[in-house]
Amino acid sequence: MDYEGIRQKAQGYEAAMTKFLRDLVAIPGESCGEKKVIERIAQEMRSVGFDKVDIDPMGNVLGWMGSGKKLIAFDAHIDTVGIGEKSNWTFDPYEGYETETEIGGRGTSDQLGGIVSATYGAKIMKDMGLLSDKYTVLVTGTVQEEDCDGLCWQYIHNEDKIIPEFVVITEPTDGNIYRGQRGRMEIRVEVKGVSCHGSAPERGDNAIYKMADILQEVRELNNNLHVDPFLGKGTVTVSEIFFNSPSRCAVADMCAVSLDRRLTDGETYQMALEEVRNLPFCKKYNAQVTMYTYERPSYTGLTYPTDCYFPTWVIPEDAPATKAMVEAYKGMYGEPKVDKWTFSTNGVSIMGRFGIPCIGFGPGKEAQAHAPNERTWKEDLVRCAAVYAAVPSEYCK
């Protein structure tokens, strides 16, 4: 394979990729509001020569290149989180900025850069005659990941009936290759009390006090969760708190919290629910411990309900997809570091639910995700596009 030619071709597209990314950043596209971002991606795919571009009923954009037997997919979620406290930004998050080396703006690392590099990676394959009868490439720009990671691929797998040979996850990887992540789930814990006038609290049963006891046990539970040698430790933390009370002059008669539970290898959602249910104060106060469900409509109006459970996944170091990514990288940029994500990706469905192998490599840095003054690096866009262009041929050797 002409690695030097691929690398130079990718470098030649730096300006085009920069413009594409800046166009995407300028279009606000939070979860369930991605329509204009999807349309801009479809426009770019058509202009660079994709053979077919579809937008499915959920609103995911699907770009096809080639007609070979094996289907190899490159996935990028294209929704972003909001901007948070705007005073923390030193520049306009949607206007962004550009220097000789960087591009700033909401979504540059998480993870609009991924769809940019994947789109141009496929173009390089076509430009250089790398497409063969061995494989077809699918580039997916997927929606609602920030709200409910993997839901888009539940739809693509179950309803679009698309099952790739393997999928490259283009989330930011700090220049490394990632082969797994902890899973997660969203748990609700609720306790009831009895209201009374706040002037005589002894007449009631304060639900907030009950929850205070439970929260100390949750904090201690986090210190004692399972540790996996590769993915690390499972974690649990409180992310939200709710209450009911007749007034500010009354005892609260309901209190609930949301728990963010990260599942390392070897942990299951059933195990995680039982760990919370078995906390002494949860038992004493008859706490209701349940898993959340997600039922928010996509921007097209389609609702695809699912449990808020996002399975752990790990692909072996010697798996064909891992080796293909490592060899493609090595051919142009030297020996890569193979590691793991801290956060969660669409791999929770692709590999976690459906067993389709996933391997991660994407532009940007994890620490930029959801942070103010988010940025990415032009060098990353180029490097990822080059490696993506080489991966299918390496895999199909």
HELIX and SHEET records of a PDB file:
HELIX    1   1 TYR A    3  GLY A   12  1                                  10    
HELIX    2   2 GLU A   14  VAL A   25  1                                  12    
HELIX    3   3 LYS A   35  VAL A   48  1                                  14    
HELIX    4   4 LYS A   86  ASN A   88  5                                   3    
HELIX    5   5 THR A  108  LEU A  112  3                                   5    
HELIX    6   6 GLY A  113  ASP A  127  1                                  15    
HELIX    7   7 LEU A  151  ASN A  158  1                                   8    
HELIX    8   8 PRO A  201  ARG A  203  5                                   3    
HELIX    9   9 ALA A  207  ASN A  222  1                                  16    
HELIX   10  10 TYR A  269  ARG A  277  1                                   9    
HELIX   11  11 PRO A  280  LYS A  284  1                                   5    
HELIX   12  12 PRO A  320  TYR A  333  1                                  14    
HELIX   13  13 GLY A  347  ILE A  350  1                                   4    
HELIX   14  14 GLU A  366  GLN A  368  5                                   3    
HELIX   15  15 LYS A  378  TYR A  395  1                                  18    
SHEET    1   A 6 LYS A  52  ILE A  55  0                                        
SHEET    2   A 6 VAL A  61  MET A  65 -1                                        
SHEET    3   A 6 TYR A 135  THR A 142 -1                                        
SHEET    4   A 6 LYS A  70  HIS A  77  1                                        
SHEET    5   A 6 PHE A 166  ILE A 169  1                                        
SHEET    6   A 6 CYS A 358  GLY A 360  1                                        
SHEET    1   B 3 TYR A  97  GLU A  98  0                                        
SHEET    2   B 3 GLU A 102  GLY A 104 -1                                        
SHEET    3   B 3 ARG A 375  TRP A 377 -1                                        
SHEET    1   C 2 ILE A 177  TYR A 178  0                                        
SHEET    2   C 2 VAL A 338  ASP A 339  1                                        
SHEET    1   D 2 GLY A 180  GLN A 181  0                                        
SHEET    2   D 2 TRP A 313  VAL A 314 -1                                        
SHEET    1   E 4 THR A 235  ASN A 244  0                                        
SHEET    2   E 4 MET A 254  LEU A 263 -1                                        
SHEET    3   E 4 GLY A 183  LYS A 192 -1                                        
SHEET    4   E 4 GLN A 288  MET A 291 -1                                        
SHEET    1   F 4 THR A 235  ASN A 244  0                                        
SHEET    2   F 4 MET A 254  LEU A 263 -1                                        
SHEET    3   F 4 GLY A 183  LYS A 192 -1                                        
SHEET    4   F 4 TYR A 309  PHE A 310 -1                                        
SHEET    1   G 2 VAL A 227  ASP A 228  0                                        
SHEET    2   G 2 GLY A 232  LYS A 233 -1                                        
SHEET    1   H 2 THR A 293  TYR A 294  0                                        
SHEET    2   H 2 THR A 306  ASP A 307 -1                                        
END                                                                             
